[in-house]
């Protein structure tokens, strides 16, 4: 039987590379991770030492990445976060190879131990049992497509209010976190959504709507974006053509949607208010 373990080379995409100025993400720069172990090791340094994080992702094997980890200090909250990081990485691998979680739930794969992840994952410390439980529960969840929450989060490209975005989502999702978040790879709301996912170690599905900055949005990509969503949240001021098209498609697909409308200063409008229409020109 084939074996599955954290250091098996099964490359998958993670998140976009943050911009150096801290305002959003680099256009089109979606990072590639060689293995689950690479992802776990690199996320130890997210928001703590980004140069180290990128260097770990560039190692040719999980063994080389692990050597780097043993020589450096990790983020102070690392221990509390690693299980969720593993779930996120597994989900991304399963999206790349959908037959993998099916084989796991059918016991057609041998789950090798996770000692390669380092301290705390040895068999004598219950690491094997913990690893197998994480893999199997994530695979079962991935296979249960009818019960998944795939949240589309998007809106205007000129909105940059992390507190507003985070507070609204934390209230709406207080009882359940999405299994994955669908992002259109733009700036503004899309960047806020990706940052929100990174902070919570949630899987992201990137759907770039333009092949290049100067090219128009492709209607088939808009359709693909909406078809992935079981739920949606949008933040917008005056709806752009792209936001309007997304809203129309969401209505046609009958996707439950929360639309947060903002005024010109980016503040939420009361639910009873609608944006004022410009006065009619006098005759």
C-alpha positions in Angstrom: 0.0 0.0 0.0 1.1 3.6 -0.7 2.1 5.7 2.3 1.1 9.2 3.3 3.1 11.4 5.6 3.8 15.1 6.2 7.1 15.2 4.3 5.8 13.5 1.2 6.4 15.9 -1.7 2.9 16.9 -2.9 3.2 20.6 -3.9 0.2 22.9 -3.3 -0.6 26.6 -3.4 -1.0 28.5 -0.2 -1.5 32.3 0.1 -0.3 35.3 -2.0 3.0 36.9 -1.1 2.5 40.0 1.1 3.6 43.3 -0.3 6.7 44.9 1.3 4.7 48.0 2.4 2.2 45.9 4.2 -0.7 47.0 2.0 -2.2 43.9 0.6 -0.5 41.3 -1.6 1.7 41.1 -4.6 -0.3 40.7 -7.9 -0.5 37.1 -9.0 2.2 35.9 -6.6 0.6 32.8 -5.1 3.2 30.9 -3.0 3.9 27.2 -3.8 4.7 24.8 -0.9 6.5 21.5 -1.7 5.0 19.5 1.2 2.8 19.7 4.2 5.9 19.7 6.4 7.3 22.8 4.5 4.0 24.5 5.1 3.9 23.8 8.8 7.6 24.8 9.3 7.2 28.0 7.3 4.0 29.1 9.1 5.9 29.1 12.3 7.4 32.4 11.1 4.4 34.1 9.6 4.3 37.7 10.7 7.5 37.1 12.8 10.3 36.5 10.3 9.0 36.6 6.7 12.5 36.2 5.2 12.9 33.0 7.1 9.5 31.8 6.1 10.2 32.2 2.4 13.6 30.5 2.8 12.0 27.5 4.3 9.5 27.2 1.4 12.4 27.3 -1.0 14.1 24.2 0.5 14.2 21.1 -1.8 13.2 18.7 0.9 11.3 18.6 4.2 14.5 17.5 5.9 16.4 20.6 4.8 13.5 22.8 5.9 13.5 21.0 9.3 17.2 21.8 9.8 16.5 25.5 9.4 13.7 25.3 12.0 15.9 23.7 14.6 18.3 26.6 14.4 15.7 29.4 15.0 13.1 30.6 17.4 9.4 30.2 16.3 6.5 32.5 16.8 5.5 32.6 20.6 2.0 31.3 19.9 3.3 28.5 17.6 2.2 25.5 19.8 -1.4 26.7 19.9 -1.6 27.1 16.2 0.0 24.0 14.6 -3.1 21.7 14.5 -5.1 24.3 12.6 -2.1 24.9 10.3 -1.9 21.2 9.5 -5.6 21.0 8.7 -5.2 24.0 6.4 -2.3 22.4 4.5 -4.1 19.0 4.3 -7.2 20.8 2.8 -5.0 22.4 0.1 -3.4 19.1 -0.7 -6.8 17.4 -0.9 -8.0 20.1 -3.3 -5.0 19.4 -5.5 -5.6 15.6 -5.4 -9.3 14.9 -4.6 -8.7 11.1 -4.8 -6.4 11.4 -1.8 -9.0 12.0 1.0 -11.2 9.3 -0.6 -8.3 6.8 -0.3 -7.7 7.9 3.3 -11.3 7.3 4.4 -11.3 3.9 2.7 -8.1 2.9 4.5 -6.3 2.5 1.2 -3.3 4.5 2.3 -0.9 3.9 5.2 -0.6 6.9 7.4 3.1 7.1 8.3 4.0 8.7 11.6 4.5 12.4 11.9 7.8 12.5 13.7 9.3 14.6 10.9 7.3 17.5 12.3 9.5 17.6 15.3 9.0 17.8 19.0 5.7 16.6 20.3 4.9 14.4 17.3 6.8 11.3 18.3 4.9 8.1 18.9 5.8 7.9 22.5 4.1 11.3 23.0 0.9 10.3 21.2 2.0 12.0 18.1 0.9 9.2 15.8 -2.6 9.1 17.2 -2.9 12.8 17.0 -1.6 12.9 13.4 -4.0 10.2 12.2 -7.0 11.9 13.9 -6.2 15.2 12.1 -5.8 13.5 8.7 -8.9 11.4 9.0 -11.2 14.1 10.3 -10.0 16.6 7.6 -10.5 13.9 4.9 -14.0 13.1 6.1 -14.9 16.8 6.1 -13.4 17.3 2.7 -15.4 14.4 1.3 -18.7 15.8 2.8 -19.3 18.3 0.1 -22.9 18.8 0.9 -22.0 20.1 4.4 -19.1 22.3 3.5 -19.1 26.1 3.9 -17.3 27.7 1.0 -17.4 31.5 1.6 -16.9 34.0 -1.1 -15.6 37.3 0.4 -15.1 40.2 -2.0 -16.1 43.8 -2.8 -14.5 47.1 -3.7 -10.8 47.4 -4.4 -10.4 50.7 -2.5 -11.7 49.5 0.9 -9.0 49.0 3.5 -10.6 48.7 6.9 -9.4 45.5 8.7 -11.4 46.2 11.8 -14.7 46.5 10.0 -14.1 43.4 7.9 -12.9 41.3 10.9 -15.7 42.4 13.2 -18.4 41.7 10.7 -17.1 38.3 9.8 -16.5 37.3 13.4 -20.1 38.1 14.3 -21.6 36.4 11.2 -19.4 33.3 11.7 -19.5 33.1 15.5 -20.9 29.6 15.4 -19.0 28.2 12.5 -15.8 28.8 10.6 -15.8 28.3 6.8 -14.1 25.3 5.4 -12.5 27.5 2.7 -12.7 31.1 1.5 -12.9 32.0 -2.2 -11.0 35.1 -3.1 -10.9 37.0 -6.5 -7.2 38.0 -6.0 -7.7 41.7 -6.1 -6.8 44.4 -3.6 -9.2 46.0 -1.1 -11.7 43.6 0.3 -10.0 40.6 -1.3 -6.8 41.4 0.5 -8.6 41.9 3.8 -10.3 38.5 3.3 -6.9 36.8 2.6 -5.3 38.4 5.7 -8.3 37.2 7.8 -7.7 33.7 6.6 -4.0 33.8 7.2 -4.5 34.9 10.8 -6.9 32.0 11.3 -5.1 29.4 9.2 -8.0 28.8 6.9 -7.7 27.5 3.3 -8.0 30.0 0.5 -9.1 29.3 -3.1 -7.7 31.9 -5.5 -9.7 32.8 -8.6 -8.0 35.6 -10.5 -10.5 37.4 -12.6 -8.0 38.9 -15.1 -5.2 37.3 -17.0 -3.3 40.6 -16.8 -4.0 44.0 -15.2 -4.8 45.6 -18.5 -7.3 42.9 -19.6 -11.0 42.9 -18.9 -12.6 40.6 -16.3 -13.5 37.2 -17.9 -17.2 36.3 -17.5 -16.3 32.6 -17.3 -14.0 33.3 -14.3 -16.8 35.3 -12.6 -19.0 32.3 -13.1 -16.4 29.9 -11.7 -15.9 32.3 -8.7 -19.6 32.2 -7.8 -20.1 28.5 -8.5 -17.5 27.7 -5.7 -19.5 29.6 -3.1 -22.1 28.2 -0.7 -22.2 31.6 1.1 -21.0 35.1 0.3 -20.2 38.4 1.9 -19.6 41.6 -0.1 -18.4 45.1 1.1 -19.0 48.0 -1.4 -19.7 51.7 -1.7 -21.0 52.4 -5.2 -21.1 49.0 -6.9 -18.5 48.6 -9.6 -19.4 46.6 -12.8 -17.5 43.6 -11.4 -19.4 43.7 -8.0 -22.7 44.1 -9.8 -22.0 41.1 -12.0 -21.0 39.0 -8.9 -24.2 40.0 -7.1 -26.4 39.1 -10.1 -24.7 35.7 -10.4 -25.1 35.1 -6.6 -28.8 35.9 -6.9 -29.2 33.6 -9.9 -27.4 30.8 -8.1 -29.5 31.5 -4.9 -26.3 31.8 -2.8 -27.0 33.2 0.7 -25.3 36.6 0.6 -24.7 39.4 3.1 -24.0 42.7 1.3 -22.5 45.4 3.6 -23.0 48.8 2.0 -20.6 51.6 2.9 -20.7 55.4 2.5 -18.1 57.4 0.7 -15.9 57.3 3.7 -16.0 53.6 4.1 -18.5 53.6 7.0 -21.4 51.1 7.1 -24.7 52.5 6.1 -27.7 51.8 8.4 -29.8 49.0 7.1 -32.8 51.4 6.6 -30.7 53.7 4.4 -29.7 53.4 0.8 -27.1 55.5 -1.0 -28.6 58.8 -2.1 -29.3 59.2 -5.8 -27.8 62.2 -7.5 -30.4 65.0 -8.2 -32.0 64.9 -11.6 -30.8 67.6 -13.9 -33.2 70.6 -14.3 -34.9 71.1 -17.6 
